[in-house]
Amino acid sequence: MLFKNAPQRVYVNEVATRDGFQNEDAFVPTVDKIHIIDRLSLAGLAKIEVTSFVSSKAIPNLRDAADVMAGITRRQGVVYSALVPNRQGALRALEAKVDEVNLVMSIGEKHNLANLRMTCAQSFVAFRDIMGVVKGSGVRTMGSVATAFGCPFEGEQPLSRLLWAVEQYLELGIQSVDLCDTVGTGHPRMIYTYCRAVKEAFPDLPVTVHFHDTRGMGLANVVAALEAGINSFDTSLGGIGGCPYAPDATGNISTEDTVHMLEACGVATGVDLDALIALGRELPALLGHDVPSRLGKVGKRTDLKPFPASLEQRGRIEAAPSTEAYRVPSV
């Protein structure tokens, strides 16, 4: 039965201000980033991936990482996270007082070379250095497994390789992991199988999943992950985002669309959906282009439309016949 094994409460983590803004053609002004993060902080999200402490030459759109971290108003209960690629990035993140650092490695070797200019083995050497910097600081650590469900250059990745990557992270002392469908090649059956295997192999490990909607399977994959016992999801306001080092990669699953689906199915998120919709509708003007979110265009499923006045004038609508005598199966 659908949702039989799903958690009653899930945690929604916002990644638009990092994963989304880094892919924009134009630089989003620092003041606008701060404004959006402050409003997201009030919306009930569990975590906000604020930025990335990478080289300004590599990702110029996030060259204001320190200024953004310094300018936001932090809300108690919200985790403020940042991606760090190396020791220098970790030092900058600690100076900016982030709550969590996110380390990223693709299990597809070719994508890791394209994205990080390193082999997987070299990434783990760099991660040991980062963990040495973070140790004793009280800052949380998350290890992201990119291309967990498929690499654009090598294709589907075997489950054994995903389990290997998670184990390598744990040996470093990572506190949680993020399984990322970086280019949107995962499908529900695979998502369920892989997520269930990770949960069974590492039962005490907090696991987040990160889906892209490249091929229209993003929300279906959320349902599959829920059935596998996952209770933490990365999403992006407006559905913006992608991967600059993967051909044809498109945006993340929309935060508004995901929350709307979960709440409609009786899965609590603690997120203010109306606030998200209002904020998401401001993105096209800020970014200069439309965004993928469906909810921003058509509204919630409970939003009713005005009945045509021309039909109202034709007379009173008669009451519908009673259906109470019909037996309705439990769902």
C-alpha positions in Angstrom: 0.0 0.0 0.0 1.3 3.4 -0.9 2.8 5.3 2.1 2.5 2.3 4.3 6.1 2.6 5.3 6.5 6.4 4.9 7.6 8.5 7.9 4.8 10.7 9.3 7.1 13.7 9.3 9.8 14.7 6.8 12.4 17.4 6.8 12.7 19.8 3.8 16.1 21.3 3.1 16.3 24.3 0.7 19.2 24.4 -1.8 18.1 27.1 -4.2 20.5 29.7 -2.9 23.5 27.4 -3.6 22.5 24.8 -6.2 20.1 27.2 -7.9 22.0 30.5 -8.0 25.3 29.0 -9.0 23.8 27.9 -12.3 22.2 31.3 -13.2 23.7 33.2 -16.1 23.6 36.5 -14.1 24.9 37.2 -10.6 22.1 37.4 -8.1 22.9 40.5 -5.9 24.0 39.8 -2.4 21.2 41.8 -0.9 18.6 39.7 -2.8 20.2 36.5 -1.6 20.1 37.7 2.0 16.4 38.7 1.6 15.4 35.4 0.1 17.3 33.4 2.8 15.7 35.4 5.6 12.3 34.7 4.2 13.0 31.1 3.8 14.2 31.0 7.4 10.7 32.0 8.5 9.0 29.3 6.3 9.7 26.3 8.5 12.5 24.6 6.5 14.8 22.3 8.4 18.0 23.4 6.6 19.1 26.0 4.1 22.2 25.4 2.0 23.2 29.0 1.9 26.2 29.1 -0.3 29.5 27.4 -1.3 33.0 28.4 -0.3 34.6 27.6 -3.6 37.0 29.6 -5.8 35.3 32.7 -7.3 36.9 31.7 -10.6 35.2 28.3 -10.5 31.7 29.6 -9.4 31.6 33.4 -9.8 28.0 33.5 -8.8 28.8 32.6 -5.3 31.8 34.9 -4.8 29.9 36.7 -2.0 29.6 33.6 0.2 31.1 35.3 3.3 29.1 38.4 2.9 25.8 36.4 2.6 26.6 34.4 5.7 27.4 37.5 7.6 24.2 39.3 6.4 21.5 36.7 7.1 19.3 36.7 10.2 19.5 33.2 11.7 16.5 31.6 13.1 16.7 29.0 15.9 16.1 25.5 14.7 17.2 26.1 11.1 20.6 24.6 10.0 22.6 26.9 7.8 24.9 24.8 5.6 27.6 25.5 3.0 29.4 23.3 0.5 33.2 23.2 0.9 35.6 21.6 -1.7 38.9 21.8 0.2 40.8 22.9 3.3 40.7 26.6 2.4 37.0 26.4 1.8 36.5 24.7 5.2 38.5 27.4 6.9 36.4 30.1 5.3 33.2 28.3 6.2 34.3 28.0 9.9 35.1 31.7 9.9 31.6 32.4 8.6 30.2 30.3 11.4 28.2 27.8 9.3 26.3 25.1 11.2 27.2 22.4 8.7 29.8 21.8 5.9 28.8 19.7 3.0 31.4 17.6 1.2 30.7 16.4 -2.4 32.1 13.6 -4.5 30.7 11.9 -7.6 30.9 8.1 -7.6 31.0 8.4 -11.4 34.8 8.9 -11.9 34.4 10.9 -15.1 31.9 13.2 -13.6 34.1 13.7 -10.5 36.9 14.7 -12.9 34.7 17.1 -14.7 33.2 18.6 -11.6 36.1 18.6 -9.1 39.2 17.9 -11.3 40.0 14.9 -9.1 39.6 11.2 -9.0 37.4 9.7 -6.2 40.5 8.6 -4.4 41.9 12.1 -4.5 38.6 13.5 -3.2 38.8 11.4 -0.1 42.3 12.6 0.5 41.1 16.1 0.4 38.2 15.2 2.7 40.5 13.9 5.3 42.1 17.4 5.3 38.7 19.1 5.6 37.7 16.8 8.5 40.9 17.7 10.3 40.0 21.4 10.0 36.4 20.9 11.2 37.3 18.5 14.1 36.5 19.9 17.5 34.6 22.9 16.1 31.1 21.6 16.7 30.2 22.1 13.1 28.2 19.3 11.6 29.5 17.3 8.6 27.5 15.9 5.6 28.9 13.8 2.8 27.1 14.1 -0.5 27.3 11.2 -3.0 26.8 12.8 -6.4 25.7 10.8 -9.4 24.5 8.2 -6.9 21.8 6.9 -9.3 23.6 7.6 -12.6 26.5 9.4 -14.3 26.1 11.4 -17.5 29.3 9.9 -18.9 29.3 6.4 -17.4 25.6 5.6 -17.0 24.0 3.8 -14.1 26.2 3.2 -11.1 26.0 -0.2 -9.3 24.6 -0.3 -5.8 27.8 -1.7 -4.5 29.6 1.5 -5.5 27.1 3.6 -3.7 27.5 1.5 -0.5 31.3 1.8 -0.9 31.1 5.6 -1.0 28.9 5.8 2.1 31.2 3.5 4.0 34.2 5.6 2.9 32.5 8.7 4.3 31.7 7.1 7.5 35.3 6.0 8.0 36.2 9.7 7.8 33.7 10.5 10.6 31.0 12.0 8.5 27.7 12.5 10.5 25.2 12.2 7.7 25.0 11.5 3.9 23.1 12.9 1.0 22.3 10.6 -2.0 22.1 12.8 -5.1 20.4 12.1 -8.4 22.6 14.8 -9.9 21.4 14.5 -13.5 17.9 13.1 -13.0 18.5 9.6 -14.3 17.1 7.7 -11.2 13.6 6.1 -11.5 11.3 5.1 -8.6 12.2 1.4 -8.6 15.9 2.1 -8.4 15.4 4.9 -5.8 13.5 2.5 -3.6 16.0 -0.3 -4.0 19.1 1.9 -3.4 17.7 3.9 -0.5 16.4 0.8 1.2 19.8 -0.9 0.8 21.6 2.1 2.4 19.1 2.3 5.3 19.5 -1.4 6.0 23.3 -1.3 5.7 23.7 1.8 7.9 20.5 1.8 10.1 21.7 4.6 12.4 22.9 7.0 9.7 20.8 10.1 8.9 20.2 10.0 5.1 19.0 12.8 2.9 18.1 12.5 -0.8 18.5 15.1 -3.5 16.5 14.8 -6.7 16.5 16.6 -10.0 13.5 16.6 -12.3 15.4 16.3 -15.5 13.2 13.6 -16.9 10.0 14.3 -15.0 10.4 11.6 -12.3 11.4 13.9 -9.4 8.2 13.7 -7.3 7.7 10.1 -8.1 11.2 9.5 -6.8 10.2 11.3 -3.6 7.4 8.8 -3.1 9.7 5.9 -3.7 12.3 7.3 -1.2 9.5 7.8 1.4 8.5 4.1 1.0 12.1 3.2 1.6 12.1 5.1 4.9 13.8 8.4 3.9 12.6 11.4 5.9 14.9 14.2 4.6 14.8 15.8 1.2 16.7 18.5 -0.7 14.5 20.8 -2.7 14.9 24.1 -4.6 12.6 27.1 -4.5 11.0 27.4 -7.9 12.7 24.2 -9.1 15.8 26.1 -10.2 19.2 24.6 -10.3 21.2 22.0 -12.2 24.8 21.0 -12.6 27.3 23.1 -14.6 29.4 20.0 -15.4 26.7 17.7 -16.7 25.2 18.1 -20.2 21.5 18.9 -20.2 21.1 18.8 -16.4 18.0 20.8 -15.3 16.6 22.0 -12.1 16.0 20.4 -8.7 12.6 19.3 -7.6 10.6 22.4 -6.6 10.3 23.0 -2.9 6.7 24.3 -3.4 5.6 21.3 -5.5 7.2 18.8 -3.1 5.7 20.3 0.1 2.3 20.5 -1.7 2.4 16.8 -2.6 3.6 15.6 0.8 1.0 17.7 2.7 -1.8 16.6 0.4 -0.8 12.9 1.1 -0.9 13.5 4.9 2.8 13.7 5.4 3.7 16.6 7.6 6.6 18.9 6.7 6.2 21.9 9.1 6.6 24.2 6.1 4.5 27.3 5.4 3.4 26.5 1.8 1.7 29.8 1.2 4.9 31.7 2.1 6.9 29.5 -0.3 4.5 30.0 -3.1 4.6 33.8 -2.6 8.4 33.8 -2.5 8.8 31.5 -5.5 6.5 33.7 -7.6 9.1 36.5 -7.1 11.9 34.5 -8.7 11.1 35.1 -12.4 11.5 38.9 -12.0 14.7 38.5 -10.0 16.3 35.9 -12.4 14.9 37.3 -15.6 13.3 34.0 -16.7 10.5 31.6 -15.9 11.0 28.9 -13.3 9.8 25.3 -13.5 7.6 25.2 -10.4 4.1 24.2 -11.2 2.5 25.5 -8.1 3.7 29.0 -8.7 1.7 29.0 -11.9 -1.5 27.2 -11.0 -1.7 27.4 -7.2 -2.7 24.7 -4.7 -5.1 21.9 -5.4 -7.5 23.4 -2.9 -7.5 26.8 -4.6 -11.0 27.2 -6.1 -11.8 29.1 -9.3 -14.6 31.6 -9.6 -17.7 30.2 -11.2 -18.6 32.0 -14.5 -21.1 34.8 -13.8 -22.9 34.0 -17.1 -23.8 30.5 -15.7 -24.8 31.9 -12.4 -27.5 33.9 -14.1 -29.1 30.8 -15.6 -30.7 29.7 -12.4 -30.0 28.1 -9.1 -27.9 24.9 -9.2 -29.9 22.0 -7.8 -28.4 20.0 -5.0 -26.5 16.9 -6.0 -28.0 13.5 -5.1 -26.9 11.8 -1.9 -24.1 9.3 -2.3 -24.0 8.1 1.4 -25.5 4.7 0.5 -22.5 3.8 -1.6 -19.8 1.7 0.0 -16.4 3.4 -0.2 -13.3 1.2 0.1 -10.7 2.2 2.7 -7.5 3.8 1.3 
